Amino acid sequence: MSSVTETRVTIRPSQAGVPRPGSEAVTPPTSYGWRRRVLRGAGTVTTRSAAVVALAVIWEVFPRVGLVNSIFLPPLSEVLADWWELLRSGQLWEHTEASLIRSLSGFALAIAITIPLGLVIGWYKPVANLLNPLLEIFRNTAALALLPVFVLILGLGETSKIAIITYACAWPILLNTISGVRTVDPLLIKSARSLGLGPLRLFQKVVLPAAVPTIFTGIRLAGAYSILILIAAEMVGAKSGLGYLINYAQYNFAVPDMYAGIITISAIGLLVNQLLIALERRFSTWRTTS
């Protein structure tokens, strides 16, 4: 009786054409990913600039074909040519410099005053109970409504203009700072206290970093207010500045000069907003990594 020896052949996954776990082939880097990122970035830029390009085309075409009176709305090319002449003559830079000094001075003063005040009000309830009635009265008073008061008290000089800008910028920063401190997650505060953090370290390590995004929201709003209020302030008793340029051009029917001033203000506002966004990202990165 013959014995049959059974031989079992074990086929490994790699031999069967199935890659072994962890043994996948590494694809050498190619330029495909780089090209895809470039194309994606170009598509994003194109999408975001489409509306601006469409507005520029409409502004250029409509006055030329008679759909809009070119006396009151000159073509964009004429406005840009006049803007370039103002820049070459130095007038535009002179007015822009005066406006930036006023706007940035009031903006910086508002930040320096209201962020510490907002942190104190948001963190200490007795201080909040004391100041809240006064804040409610003034927060509902428009800054432009108080412009004659600032002019009467401080005169027509630079002091009144910087003061009204500071007043207008203070409220969004103050209110957002208070809100940022009060809306910190209570679980974070309880966890930090359970770890033995004192009030000062708790405020420094937990409350302040958590409130940074809300504070920067108020700062960005205040940046826009600093430009808007500045134009109104410069239309009263000013001898320089973009608001004065626009007002002077309107009275003398220099329409291209007026639109050149408006475009300059829009460009400054856009630039300030982008700088604040970049600064916010920097502080947000610090907040998440600390």
Backbone as JSON, one array per atom type, in Angstrom:
{
  "sequence": "MSSVTETRVTIRPSQAGVPRPGSEAVTPPTSYGWRRRVLRGAGTVTTRSAAVVALAVIWEVFPRVGLVNSIFLPPLSEVLADWWELLRSGQLWEHTEASLIRSLSGFALAIAITIPLGLVIGWYKPVANLLNPLLEIFRNTAALALLPVFVLILGLGETSKIAIITYACAWPILLNTISGVRTVDPLLIKSARSLGLGPLRLFQKVVLPAAVPTIFTGIRLAGAYSILILIAAEMVGAKSGLGYLINYAQYNFAVPDMYAGIITISAIGLLVNQLLIALERRFSTWRTTS",
  "N": [[0.86, -1.19, 0.0], [0.71, 2.01, -1.06], [1.85, 5.08, 0.07], [0.63, 8.31, -0.26], [2.1, 11.29, -0.53], [1.1, 14.41, 0.43], [1.57, 17.54, -0.78], [1.55, 20.78, 0.17], [1.25, 23.92, -1.21], [1.99, 27.08, -0.38], [0.86, 30.13, -1.31], [2.16, 33.23, -1.36], [0.99, 36.57, -0.69], [2.4, 38.51, -2.13], [3.41, 37.02, -4.2], [1.19, 36.37, -5.61], [0.5, 38.55, -6.98], [-0.55, 40.48, -5.43], [0.14, 43.29, -3.59], [2.26, 43.37, -0.78], [1.33, 44.44, 2.51], [2.42, 47.67, 3.26], [4.41, 47.56, 1.44], [4.08, 49.06, -0.82], [4.81, 50.46, -3.95], [6.75, 53.35, -4.29], [5.84, 56.2, -5.88], [7.74, 58.1, -8.04], [8.38, 61.59, -7.56], [6.62, 63.87, -9.56], [5.97, 66.53, -11.92], [3.29, 66.86, -12.02], [1.6, 67.35, -9.79], [2.49, 69.87, -9.04], [1.84, 71.38, -11.3], [-0.91, 71.1, -11.21], [-1.55, 72.5, -8.87], [-0.77, 75.06, -9.64], [-2.55, 75.56, -11.76], [-4.94, 75.42, -10.36], [-4.65, 77.61, -8.61], [-4.52, 79.66, -10.5], [-7.09, 79.45, -11.57], [-8.61, 80.19, -9.33], [-7.82, 82.87, -8.93], [-8.73, 83.94, -11.34], [-11.5, 83.55, -11.09], [-12.1, 85.17, -8.86], [-11.4, 87.68, -9.78], [-13.12, 88.14, -11.85], [-15.56, 89.56, -11.54], [-14.59, 92.12, -10.97], [-13.23, 92.74, -13.33], [-15.4, 92.68, -15.08], [-16.88, 94.88, -14.11], [-15.06, 96.94, -14.7], [-15.04, 96.8, -17.51], [-17.71, 97.45, -18.1], [-17.78, 100.05, -17.05], [-16.04, 101.3, -18.8], [-17.24, 100.93, -21.32], [-20.0, 101.65, -21.3], [-20.25, 104.59, -20.95], [-19.1, 105.35, -23.4], [-20.74, 104.37, -25.43], [-23.01, 105.73, -24.99], [-24.88, 104.91, -23.14], [-24.64, 105.81, -20.58], [-24.3, 109.06, -19.26], [-21.45, 110.64, -20.26], [-20.41, 112.9, -19.15], [-21.0, 112.94, -16.44], [-20.13, 110.43, -15.7], [-17.22, 109.6, -16.63], [-15.36, 107.6, -19.03], [-13.51, 104.73, -17.89], [-10.83, 104.63, -18.67], [-10.17, 107.33, -19.09], [-10.43, 108.31, -16.51], [-8.4, 106.87, -15.21], [-6.2, 107.86, -16.6], [-6.26, 110.53, -15.75], [-5.86, 110.06, -13.04], [-3.22, 109.16, -13.12], [-1.91, 111.47, -13.94], [-2.38, 113.13, -11.74], [-0.89, 111.73, -9.89], [1.7, 111.94, -10.96], [2.13, 114.66, -10.76], [2.33, 115.0, -8.07], [0.26, 115.78, -6.45], [-1.66, 113.85, -5.76], [-0.27, 112.08, -4.07], [0.34, 113.85, -2.0], [-2.22, 114.43, -0.9], [-3.0, 111.83, -0.24], [-1.07, 111.1, 1.65], [-1.66, 112.87, 3.76], [-4.23, 111.96, 4.44], [-3.7, 109.31, 5.22], [-2.08, 109.67, 7.47], [-3.87, 110.86, 9.3], [-5.89, 108.87, 9.42], [-4.53, 106.5, 10.23], [-3.49, 107.36, 12.65], [-5.79, 107.86, 14.27], [-6.87, 105.28, 14.18], [-4.85, 103.7, 15.38], [-4.82, 104.83, 17.95], [-7.38, 104.11, 18.81], [-7.14, 101.31, 18.94], [-5.14, 101.05, 20.91], [-6.43, 102.08, 23.14], [-8.97, 100.82, 23.45], [-8.76, 97.98, 23.35], [-7.34, 97.07, 25.76], [-9.26, 98.15, 27.58], [-11.59, 96.77, 26.81], [-10.85, 94.12, 27.41], [-10.67, 94.26, 30.19], [-13.31, 94.96, 30.89], [-14.7, 92.75, 29.88], [-13.67, 90.68, 31.45], [-13.85, 91.28, 34.16], [-16.61, 91.43, 36.09], [-17.68, 93.4, 37.94], [-16.6, 95.81, 36.91], [-17.77, 95.79, 34.39], [-20.5, 96.01, 35.08], [-20.48, 98.57, 36.09], [-19.75, 100.22, 33.9], [-21.37, 99.56, 31.75], [-23.99, 100.86, 31.4], [-23.19, 103.46, 30.58], [-21.77, 102.85, 28.28], [-23.81, 101.83, 26.66], [-25.26, 104.11, 26.11], [-23.53, 105.72, 24.53], [-22.76, 104.03, 22.45], [-24.87, 103.87, 20.72], [-24.93, 106.24, 19.46], [-24.3, 107.86, 16.53], [-21.17, 108.35, 14.92], [-20.79, 110.37, 13.01], [-22.85, 112.06, 13.67], [-21.86, 113.31, 15.87], [-19.84, 114.82, 14.87], [-20.04, 117.71, 14.46], [-19.9, 118.45, 17.17], [-17.32, 117.64, 17.95], [-15.87, 119.34, 16.3], [-16.62, 121.88, 17.3], [-15.6, 121.75, 19.9], [-12.89, 120.96, 19.65], [-11.96, 122.33, 17.47], [-11.14, 123.14, 13.98], [-8.86, 121.86, 13.22], [-6.27, 119.29, 13.03], [-6.67, 117.8, 15.31], [-9.43, 117.45, 15.91], [-10.23, 115.86, 13.74], [-8.71, 113.5, 13.99], [-9.67, 112.73, 16.46], [-12.43, 112.19, 16.0], [-12.2, 110.03, 14.28], [-10.94, 108.2, 15.97], [-12.99, 107.85, 17.85], [-14.99, 106.66, 16.24], [-13.74, 104.29, 15.44], [-13.37, 103.03, 17.83], [-15.62, 101.68, 18.85], [-16.39, 99.19, 17.39], [-14.05, 97.69, 17.94], [-13.98, 97.65, 20.77], [-16.48, 96.45, 21.5], [-16.3, 93.94, 20.24], [-14.05, 92.92, 21.49], [-14.93, 92.67, 24.14], [-16.99, 90.8, 23.71], [-15.46, 88.66, 22.73], [-13.98, 87.88, 25.0], [-16.0, 87.16, 26.79], [-17.24, 85.0, 25.55], [-15.61, 82.79, 25.63], [-14.98, 79.32, 25.7], [-16.48, 77.69, 28.36], [-15.6, 75.19, 29.29], [-12.9, 75.11, 28.66], [-11.92, 77.01, 30.45], [-12.58, 75.82, 32.93], [-11.06, 73.47, 32.74], [-8.47, 74.53, 32.67], [-8.37, 75.75, 35.19], [-8.58, 73.49, 36.78], [-6.12, 72.41, 36.39], [-4.56, 73.98, 37.91], [-3.98, 76.63, 37.23], [-3.5, 80.03, 37.91], [-5.47, 83.1, 38.23], [-4.24, 85.14, 36.62], [-2.46, 83.72, 34.9], [-4.35, 82.06, 33.73], [-5.91, 83.88, 32.32], [-3.96, 84.81, 30.55], [-3.05, 82.52, 29.15], [-5.3, 81.14, 28.25], [-7.82, 82.61, 28.01], [-7.19, 85.05, 26.6], [-5.81, 84.11, 24.16], [-7.99, 82.64, 23.06], [-9.79, 84.64, 22.51], [-8.71, 86.12, 20.47], [-9.44, 85.81, 17.6], [-12.04, 87.0, 17.52], [-11.47, 89.56, 18.43], [-9.89, 90.5, 16.33], [-11.77, 90.58, 14.34], [-13.27, 92.82, 15.1], [-11.2, 94.71, 14.81], [-10.77, 94.69, 12.06], [-13.24, 95.68, 11.16], [-13.08, 98.21, 12.29], [-10.94, 99.22, 10.83], [-12.13, 99.64, 8.33], [-14.01, 101.58, 9.08], [-12.31, 103.66, 9.78], [-11.48, 104.69, 7.36], [-13.9, 105.47, 6.16], [-15.08, 107.38, 7.93], [-13.04, 109.2, 7.92], [-13.16, 110.42, 5.37], [-15.54, 111.87, 5.51], [-14.87, 113.6, 7.62], [-12.78, 115.06, 6.48], [-14.07, 116.58, 4.65], [-14.95, 118.75, 5.95], [-13.73, 121.69, 6.7], [-11.07, 121.07, 5.94], [-7.87, 121.27, 4.34], [-6.41, 119.57, 2.88], [-6.02, 116.13, 1.88], [-7.76, 113.1, 0.89], [-10.53, 113.19, 1.06], [-10.94, 115.94, 1.01], [-9.96, 116.4, -1.58], [-11.86, 115.04, -3.17], [-14.19, 116.46, -2.52], [-13.47, 119.08, -3.31], [-13.05, 118.66, -6.05], [-15.63, 118.0, -6.82], [-17.07, 120.4, -6.37], [-15.84, 122.04, -8.25], [-16.44, 120.81, -10.55], [-14.7, 118.96, -11.61], [-14.79, 116.15, -12.69], [-13.31, 113.73, -13.42], [-11.12, 113.96, -11.6], [-12.48, 113.66, -9.2], [-13.41, 110.99, -9.32], [-10.94, 109.75, -9.46], [-9.94, 110.23, -6.89], [-11.82, 108.71, -5.45], [-11.27, 106.09, -6.38], [-8.69, 105.82, -5.38], [-9.15, 105.84, -2.62], [-10.67, 103.48, -2.37], [-8.73, 101.59, -3.12], [-6.88, 101.92, -1.05], [-8.44, 101.13, 1.16], [-8.87, 98.42, 0.49], [-6.25, 97.45, 0.56], [-5.55, 97.89, 3.26], [-7.38, 96.17, 4.5], [-6.49, 93.65, 3.55], [-3.95, 93.56, 4.71], [-4.65, 93.46, 7.42], [-5.98, 91.01, 7.47], [-3.85, 89.26, 6.91], [-2.31, 89.75, 9.2], [-4.07, 88.83, 11.14], [-4.12, 86.08, 10.53], [-1.52, 85.47, 11.22], [-1.53, 85.85, 14.03], [-3.48, 84.02, 14.7], [-2.26, 81.63, 14.02], [-0.23, 81.63, 15.93], [-1.88, 81.38, 18.16], [-2.92, 78.79, 17.91], [-0.69, 77.21, 17.98], [0.61, 77.69, 20.34]],
  "CA": [[0.0, 0.0, 0.0], [1.6, 3.17, -1.21], [1.39, 6.32, 0.74], [0.71, 9.51, -1.09], [2.51, 12.46, 0.27], [0.41, 15.62, -0.04], [2.4, 18.74, -0.64], [0.79, 22.03, 0.13], [2.03, 25.08, -1.65], [1.43, 28.34, 0.14], [1.13, 31.26, -2.21], [2.22, 34.48, -0.63], [0.26, 37.65, -1.38], [3.24, 39.21, -3.09], [3.57, 36.17, -5.36], [-0.08, 36.31, -6.33], [0.23, 39.82, -7.63], [-1.12, 41.41, -4.46], [1.27, 43.88, -2.86], [2.32, 43.15, 0.66], [1.07, 45.68, 3.23], [3.6, 48.46, 3.55], [5.43, 47.42, 0.4], [3.64, 49.72, -2.03], [5.87, 51.18, -4.65], [6.71, 54.79, -4.14], [5.88, 56.85, -7.18], [8.68, 59.24, -8.01], [7.69, 62.88, -7.69], [6.52, 64.44, -10.91], [5.51, 67.92, -11.96], [1.85, 66.91, -12.19], [1.01, 68.02, -8.63], [2.83, 71.3, -9.09], [1.03, 71.99, -12.35], [-2.3, 71.15, -10.76], [-1.68, 73.61, -7.91], [-0.69, 76.32, -10.39], [-3.81, 75.73, -12.48], [-5.98, 75.71, -9.37], [-4.47, 78.99, -8.18], [-4.91, 80.56, -11.6], [-8.55, 79.45, -11.65], [-9.15, 80.96, -8.21], [-7.6, 84.29, -9.22], [-9.63, 84.32, -12.43], [-12.87, 83.63, -10.58], [-12.25, 86.31, -7.97], [-11.24, 88.94, -10.51], [-14.07, 88.23, -12.96], [-16.51, 90.63, -11.28], [-13.89, 93.4, -11.08], [-13.0, 92.97, -14.76], [-16.7, 93.01, -15.69], [-17.19, 96.26, -13.75], [-14.18, 97.82, -15.47], [-15.51, 96.82, -18.9], [-18.96, 98.22, -18.13], [-17.43, 101.45, -16.82], [-15.39, 101.82, -20.0], [-18.07, 100.83, -22.53], [-21.3, 102.34, -21.2], [-20.18, 106.01, -21.31], [-18.7, 105.56, -24.79], [-21.85, 104.05, -26.33], [-24.12, 106.61, -24.69], [-25.82, 104.38, -22.15], [-24.46, 106.66, -19.4], [-23.78, 110.38, -19.63], [-20.01, 110.65, -20.01], [-20.06, 114.09, -18.36], [-21.1, 112.58, -15.02], [-19.35, 109.21, -15.49], [-16.28, 109.45, -17.74], [-14.82, 106.23, -19.2], [-12.48, 104.36, -16.91], [-9.51, 104.98, -19.18], [-9.95, 108.75, -18.83], [-10.23, 108.47, -15.06], [-7.06, 106.36, -14.88], [-5.22, 108.82, -17.13], [-6.26, 111.68, -14.84], [-5.22, 109.58, -11.81], [-1.78, 109.13, -13.35], [-1.43, 112.86, -13.96], [-2.35, 113.59, -10.35], [0.23, 111.06, -9.23], [2.95, 112.52, -11.46], [2.28, 116.04, -10.27], [2.54, 114.96, -6.63], [-0.93, 116.16, -5.69], [-2.32, 112.67, -5.21], [0.5, 111.59, -2.94], [0.19, 114.81, -0.9], [-3.52, 114.21, -0.27], [-3.01, 110.49, 0.33], [-0.25, 111.12, 2.86], [-2.42, 113.55, 4.82], [-5.32, 111.09, 4.87], [-3.16, 108.14, 5.92], [-1.63, 110.09, 8.81], [-5.06, 111.02, 10.15], [-6.6, 107.61, 9.59], [-3.74, 105.56, 11.02], [-3.37, 107.89, 14.02], [-7.02, 107.56, 14.98], [-7.0, 103.82, 14.26], [-3.91, 103.2, 16.39], [-5.29, 105.26, 19.26], [-8.54, 103.29, 19.17], [-6.65, 99.99, 19.34], [-4.4, 101.15, 22.17], [-7.33, 102.41, 24.25], [-10.16, 99.99, 23.63], [-8.48, 96.56, 23.6], [-7.21, 96.85, 27.22], [-10.53, 98.42, 28.25], [-12.51, 95.66, 26.53], [-10.42, 92.94, 28.18], [-11.03, 94.47, 31.6], [-14.77, 94.9, 31.01], [-15.15, 91.39, 29.63], [-13.16, 89.72, 32.43], [-14.27, 91.65, 35.52], [-18.03, 91.78, 36.08], [-17.98, 94.71, 38.57], [-16.28, 96.9, 35.98], [-18.8, 95.76, 33.36], [-21.75, 96.55, 35.65], [-20.33, 100.01, 36.28], [-19.6, 100.97, 32.66], [-22.32, 99.16, 30.71], [-24.99, 101.9, 31.07], [-22.55, 104.53, 29.83], [-21.45, 102.33, 26.94], [-25.04, 101.7, 25.89], [-25.67, 105.44, 25.66], [-22.67, 106.24, 23.47], [-22.63, 103.12, 21.31], [-26.0, 104.09, 19.82], [-24.79, 107.58, 18.89], [-23.46, 107.79, 15.34], [-19.98, 109.2, 14.97], [-20.98, 111.57, 12.18], [-23.74, 112.98, 14.38], [-21.05, 114.04, 16.84], [-18.79, 115.58, 14.2], [-20.08, 119.14, 14.84], [-19.47, 118.61, 18.55], [-15.86, 117.56, 17.96], [-15.34, 120.55, 15.67], [-16.82, 123.0, 18.22], [-14.75, 121.63, 21.07], [-11.48, 120.8, 19.3], [-11.59, 123.18, 16.35], [-11.11, 122.58, 12.64], [-7.52, 121.33, 12.93], [-6.06, 117.85, 12.95], [-7.11, 117.14, 16.54], [-10.83, 117.03, 15.8], [-10.34, 114.79, 12.75], [-8.18, 112.28, 14.6], [-10.55, 112.35, 17.57], [-13.65, 111.58, 15.49], [-11.81, 108.7, 13.77], [-10.73, 107.35, 17.14], [-14.31, 107.53, 18.42], [-15.7, 105.73, 15.36], [-13.05, 102.99, 15.43], [-13.32, 102.43, 19.17], [-16.75, 100.84, 19.21], [-16.29, 97.79, 16.96], [-12.98, 96.99, 18.65], [-14.37, 97.46, 22.16], [-17.57, 95.48, 21.62], [-15.83, 92.61, 19.86], [-13.14, 92.45, 22.54], [-15.78, 92.22, 25.26], [-17.66, 89.57, 23.29], [-14.48, 87.59, 22.64], [-13.63, 87.42, 26.34], [-17.16, 86.55, 27.44], [-17.7, 83.8, 24.85], [-14.63, 81.71, 25.71], [-15.59, 78.06, 26.1], [-16.32, 77.47, 29.81], [-14.85, 73.96, 29.56], [-11.48, 75.44, 28.65], [-11.6, 77.7, 31.7], [-12.63, 74.83, 34.01], [-9.91, 72.58, 32.6], [-7.27, 75.26, 33.06], [-8.39, 75.92, 36.64], [-8.31, 72.19, 37.41], [-4.68, 72.18, 36.29], [-3.89, 74.83, 38.87], [-3.61, 77.94, 36.73], [-4.05, 81.17, 38.61], [-6.26, 84.01, 37.39], [-3.43, 85.84, 35.63], [-2.02, 82.75, 33.9], [-5.54, 81.62, 33.03], [-6.26, 84.92, 31.35], [-2.91, 84.93, 29.55], [-2.87, 81.3, 28.36], [-6.55, 80.56, 27.76], [-8.85, 83.59, 27.61], [-6.7, 85.97, 25.57], [-5.68, 83.45, 22.85], [-9.29, 82.26, 22.51], [-10.53, 85.84, 22.09], [-8.0, 86.81, 19.4], [-10.19, 85.95, 16.34], [-13.13, 87.96, 17.66], [-10.87, 90.89, 18.53], [-9.46, 90.92, 15.01], [-12.97, 90.95, 13.59], [-13.52, 94.22, 15.42], [-10.14, 95.55, 14.25], [-11.03, 94.83, 10.62], [-14.36, 96.61, 11.01], [-12.58, 99.55, 12.61], [-10.13, 99.67, 9.71], [-13.04, 100.2, 7.32], [-14.59, 102.81, 9.63], [-11.31, 104.73, 9.79], [-11.48, 105.3, 6.03], [-15.19, 106.09, 5.88], [-15.23, 108.58, 8.75], [-12.01, 110.15, 7.51], [-13.61, 111.18, 4.21], [-16.52, 112.85, 5.98], [-14.19, 114.61, 8.43], [-11.96, 115.91, 5.63], [-14.93, 117.46, 3.87], [-15.31, 119.88, 6.8], [-12.63, 122.5, 7.19], [-9.74, 120.53, 5.64], [-7.18, 121.85, 3.19], [-5.69, 118.49, 2.23], [-6.63, 114.84, 2.13], [-8.55, 112.57, -0.22], [-11.89, 113.72, 1.19], [-10.9, 117.31, 0.49], [-9.79, 116.32, -3.03], [-13.15, 114.67, -3.77], [-15.12, 117.57, -2.33], [-13.01, 120.19, -4.15], [-13.3, 118.3, -7.45], [-17.07, 118.06, -7.06], [-17.48, 121.79, -6.47], [-15.27, 122.62, -9.47], [-16.91, 119.97, -11.64], [-13.58, 118.17, -12.15], [-15.33, 114.82, -12.42], [-12.26, 112.71, -13.39], [-10.39, 114.07, -10.33], [-13.32, 113.11, -8.14], [-13.36, 109.53, -9.41], [-9.58, 109.34, -9.13], [-9.88, 110.17, -5.43], [-12.63, 107.58, -4.98], [-10.52, 104.87, -6.67], [-7.57, 105.75, -4.44], [-9.69, 105.44, -1.31], [-11.03, 102.07, -2.46], [-7.5, 100.81, -3.13], [-6.31, 101.96, 0.3], [-9.27, 100.28, 2.01], [-8.6, 97.03, 0.16], [-4.91, 97.12, 1.04], [-5.6, 97.81, 4.72], [-8.1, 94.96, 4.87], [-5.62, 92.5, 3.3], [-2.9, 93.55, 5.73], [-5.24, 93.01, 8.68], [-6.23, 89.57, 7.33], [-2.56, 88.59, 7.08], [-1.94, 89.85, 10.61], [-4.96, 87.94, 11.87], [-3.64, 84.71, 10.34], [-0.29, 85.31, 12.01], [-1.87, 85.7, 15.43], [-4.25, 82.79, 14.84], [-1.27, 80.54, 14.04], [0.37, 81.69, 17.27], [-2.85, 80.92, 19.13], [-3.11, 77.35, 17.83], [0.56, 76.5, 18.22], [1.17, 77.96, 21.67]],
  "C": [[0.9, 1.23, 0.0], [1.0, 4.38, -0.54], [1.64, 7.51, -0.16], [1.03, 10.7, -0.2], [1.9, 13.71, -0.35], [1.29, 16.83, 0.27], [1.54, 19.97, -0.81], [1.71, 23.19, -0.23], [1.31, 26.34, -1.19], [1.84, 29.48, -0.76], [1.07, 32.54, -1.4], [1.49, 35.57, -1.4], [1.1, 38.37, -2.42], [3.44, 38.39, -4.35], [2.31, 36.12, -6.21], [-0.41, 37.63, -7.0], [-0.38, 40.85, -6.72], [0.0, 42.0, -3.64], [1.15, 43.64, -1.37], [2.08, 44.47, 1.38], [2.37, 46.39, 3.58], [4.68, 48.38, 2.49], [5.01, 48.06, -0.9], [4.8, 50.48, -2.65], [5.68, 52.67, -4.52], [6.85, 55.43, -5.52], [6.83, 58.04, -7.13], [7.95, 60.54, -8.22], [7.74, 63.38, -9.12], [6.03, 65.87, -10.8], [4.01, 68.03, -12.06], [1.19, 67.66, -11.03], [1.28, 69.5, -8.64], [1.99, 72.0, -10.14], [-0.43, 72.11, -11.91], [-2.5, 72.29, -9.77], [-1.63, 74.96, -8.62], [-2.0, 76.59, -11.11], [-4.95, 76.07, -11.52], [-5.87, 77.15, -8.88], [-4.87, 79.99, -9.25], [-6.43, 80.62, -11.74], [-9.19, 80.25, -10.53], [-9.01, 82.46, -8.45], [-8.55, 84.77, -10.31], [-11.06, 84.49, -11.94], [-13.07, 84.88, -9.73], [-12.16, 87.64, -8.71], [-12.26, 89.13, -11.62], [-15.04, 89.4, -12.76], [-15.86, 92.0, -11.43], [-13.64, 93.74, -12.55], [-14.31, 93.35, -15.46], [-17.11, 94.45, -15.36], [-16.35, 97.24, -14.54], [-14.63, 97.93, -16.93], [-16.78, 97.65, -19.03], [-18.68, 99.72, -17.97], [-16.8, 102.06, -18.07], [-16.36, 101.92, -21.18], [-19.32, 101.7, -22.43], [-21.22, 103.84, -21.5], [-19.86, 106.25, -22.79], [-19.84, 105.29, -25.78], [-23.08, 104.88, -26.01], [-25.14, 106.07, -23.72], [-25.76, 105.17, -20.84], [-23.87, 107.97, -19.88], [-22.3, 110.45, -19.25], [-19.56, 111.9, -19.24], [-20.04, 113.75, -16.87], [-20.34, 111.29, -14.69], [-18.42, 109.02, -16.69], [-15.83, 108.0, -17.88], [-13.66, 105.98, -18.23], [-11.09, 104.75, -17.39], [-9.19, 106.45, -18.95], [-9.71, 109.01, -17.35], [-8.83, 108.0, -14.66], [-5.97, 107.28, -15.42], [-5.13, 110.04, -16.24], [-5.61, 111.3, -13.51], [-3.7, 109.57, -11.95], [-1.19, 110.54, -13.37], [-1.37, 113.44, -12.55], [-1.18, 112.98, -9.6], [1.56, 111.67, -9.67], [3.19, 113.93, -10.92], [2.54, 116.1, -8.76], [1.32, 115.31, -5.81], [-1.59, 114.95, -5.02], [-1.57, 112.14, -4.0], [0.38, 112.53, -1.74], [-1.13, 114.6, -0.16], [-3.58, 112.83, 0.39], [-2.22, 110.43, 1.63], [-1.0, 111.77, 4.02], [-3.54, 112.65, 5.34], [-4.81, 109.9, 5.66], [-2.7, 108.5, 7.33], [-2.82, 110.22, 9.75], [-5.72, 109.68, 10.45], [-5.83, 106.66, 10.49], [-3.57, 106.05, 12.45], [-4.62, 107.57, 14.83], [-7.22, 106.06, 15.18], [-6.1, 103.25, 15.34], [-4.33, 103.6, 17.79], [-6.48, 104.41, 19.72], [-8.11, 101.9, 19.63], [-5.99, 100.04, 20.71], [-5.32, 101.39, 23.36], [-8.35, 101.31, 24.5], [-9.87, 98.51, 23.86], [-8.23, 96.3, 25.09], [-8.52, 97.09, 27.97], [-11.53, 97.29, 28.03], [-12.14, 94.4, 27.27], [-10.82, 93.06, 29.64], [-12.54, 94.34, 31.78], [-15.27, 93.47, 30.83], [-14.76, 90.41, 30.72], [-13.67, 90.01, 33.84], [-15.7, 92.16, 35.49], [-18.33, 93.09, 36.81], [-17.68, 95.89, 37.66], [-17.34, 96.96, 34.87], [-20.11, 96.35, 33.86], [-21.68, 98.06, 35.82], [-20.39, 100.78, 34.95], [-20.65, 100.65, 31.61], [-23.38, 100.23, 30.41], [-24.41, 103.04, 30.24], [-22.22, 104.09, 28.41], [-22.69, 102.22, 26.08], [-25.52, 103.05, 25.36], [-24.85, 105.86, 24.45], [-22.57, 105.32, 22.26], [-23.74, 103.33, 20.28], [-26.0, 105.5, 19.22], [-23.83, 107.52, 17.72], [-22.31, 108.77, 15.43], [-20.17, 110.48, 14.17], [-21.93, 112.56, 12.83], [-22.98, 113.82, 15.39], [-19.95, 114.86, 16.19], [-18.86, 117.07, 14.51], [-19.63, 119.4, 16.27], [-17.95, 118.59, 18.64], [-15.25, 118.82, 17.35], [-15.48, 121.75, 16.6], [-15.85, 122.95, 19.38], [-13.27, 121.68, 20.71], [-11.03, 121.65, 18.12], [-11.55, 122.42, 15.03], [-9.77, 121.93, 12.28], [-7.49, 119.81, 12.92], [-6.62, 117.13, 14.17], [-8.54, 116.63, 16.43], [-10.99, 115.88, 14.82], [-9.84, 113.47, 13.32], [-9.1, 111.8, 15.72], [-11.82, 111.67, 17.07], [-13.36, 110.2, 14.89], [-11.59, 107.73, 14.91], [-12.06, 106.91, 17.75], [-15.03, 106.49, 17.56], [-15.06, 104.34, 15.38], [-13.12, 102.28, 16.77], [-14.42, 101.41, 19.38], [-16.69, 99.42, 18.66], [-15.19, 97.02, 17.66], [-13.38, 96.67, 20.08], [-15.43, 96.37, 22.3], [-17.13, 94.07, 21.25], [-14.84, 92.05, 20.87], [-13.92, 91.93, 23.74], [-16.45, 90.89, 24.92], [-16.68, 88.4, 23.22], [-14.09, 87.03, 23.99], [-14.79, 86.67, 26.98], [-17.59, 85.23, 26.8], [-16.64, 82.7, 24.8], [-15.32, 80.46, 26.25], [-15.39, 77.83, 27.6], [-15.54, 76.2, 30.15], [-13.35, 74.21, 29.55], [-11.07, 76.11, 29.96], [-11.59, 76.72, 32.87], [-11.43, 73.89, 33.95], [-8.63, 73.27, 33.05], [-7.22, 75.46, 34.57], [-8.1, 74.6, 37.36], [-6.83, 71.83, 37.34], [-3.87, 73.1, 37.19], [-3.46, 76.18, 38.36], [-4.29, 79.03, 37.54], [-4.8, 82.1, 37.67], [-5.45, 84.69, 36.28], [-2.97, 84.9, 34.53], [-3.2, 82.21, 33.1], [-5.95, 82.62, 31.96], [-5.24, 84.97, 30.22], [-2.86, 83.73, 28.62], [-4.16, 80.77, 27.73], [-7.48, 81.63, 27.19], [-8.37, 84.46, 26.46], [-6.48, 85.28, 24.22], [-7.02, 83.07, 22.23], [-10.07, 83.46, 21.99], [-9.89, 86.54, 20.9], [-8.81, 86.9, 18.1], [-11.32, 86.97, 16.42], [-12.59, 89.39, 17.75], [-10.45, 91.39, 17.14], [-10.63, 91.2, 14.08], [-13.33, 92.41, 13.84], [-12.47, 95.15, 14.84], [-10.36, 95.75, 12.76], [-12.2, 95.76, 10.35], [-13.9, 98.04, 11.28], [-11.7, 100.09, 11.5], [-10.98, 100.26, 8.6], [-13.64, 101.51, 7.8], [-13.59, 103.96, 9.58], [-11.22, 105.42, 8.44], [-12.77, 106.07, 5.78], [-15.37, 107.41, 6.64], [-14.21, 109.64, 8.35], [-12.5, 111.03, 6.36], [-14.61, 112.25, 4.63], [-15.85, 113.96, 6.79], [-13.37, 115.57, 7.57], [-12.8, 116.83, 4.75], [-15.36, 118.69, 4.67], [-14.03, 120.56, 7.27], [-11.25, 121.96, 6.94], [-9.18, 121.23, 4.41], [-6.35, 120.81, 2.44], [-6.37, 117.17, 2.6], [-7.5, 114.4, 0.96], [-10.0, 113.04, -0.15], [-11.97, 115.15, 0.69], [-10.77, 117.3, -1.03], [-11.12, 116.0, -3.71], [-14.14, 115.83, -3.68], [-14.76, 118.76, -3.23], [-13.29, 119.9, -5.64], [-14.79, 118.36, -7.77], [-17.53, 119.51, -7.24], [-16.98, 122.46, -7.76], [-15.6, 121.8, -10.71], [-15.74, 119.29, -12.37], [-13.89, 116.7, -11.88], [-14.24, 113.74, -12.45], [-11.42, 112.75, -12.11], [-11.19, 113.45, -9.19], [-13.27, 111.59, -8.14], [-11.97, 109.0, -9.12], [-9.38, 109.25, -7.62], [-10.65, 109.0, -4.87], [-11.89, 106.26, -5.21], [-9.36, 104.71, -5.69], [-8.03, 105.31, -3.06], [-10.05, 103.96, -1.3], [-9.79, 101.18, -2.41], [-6.86, 100.78, -1.74], [-7.11, 101.07, 1.24], [-9.02, 98.81, 1.76], [-7.24, 96.59, 0.7], [-4.89, 96.98, 2.56], [-6.29, 96.54, 5.17], [-7.23, 93.72, 4.66], [-4.49, 92.42, 4.32], [-3.43, 93.06, 7.07], [-5.56, 91.52, 8.63], [-4.94, 88.79, 7.52], [-2.1, 88.62, 8.53], [-2.79, 88.95, 11.47], [-4.52, 86.49, 11.73], [-2.38, 84.46, 11.14], [-0.61, 85.08, 13.48], [-2.69, 84.44, 15.67], [-3.33, 81.58, 14.85], [-0.58, 80.48, 15.38], [-0.57, 81.11, 18.32], [-2.96, 79.4, 19.11], [-1.84, 76.58, 18.15], [1.12, 76.7, 19.61], [0.6, 76.98, 22.69]]
}
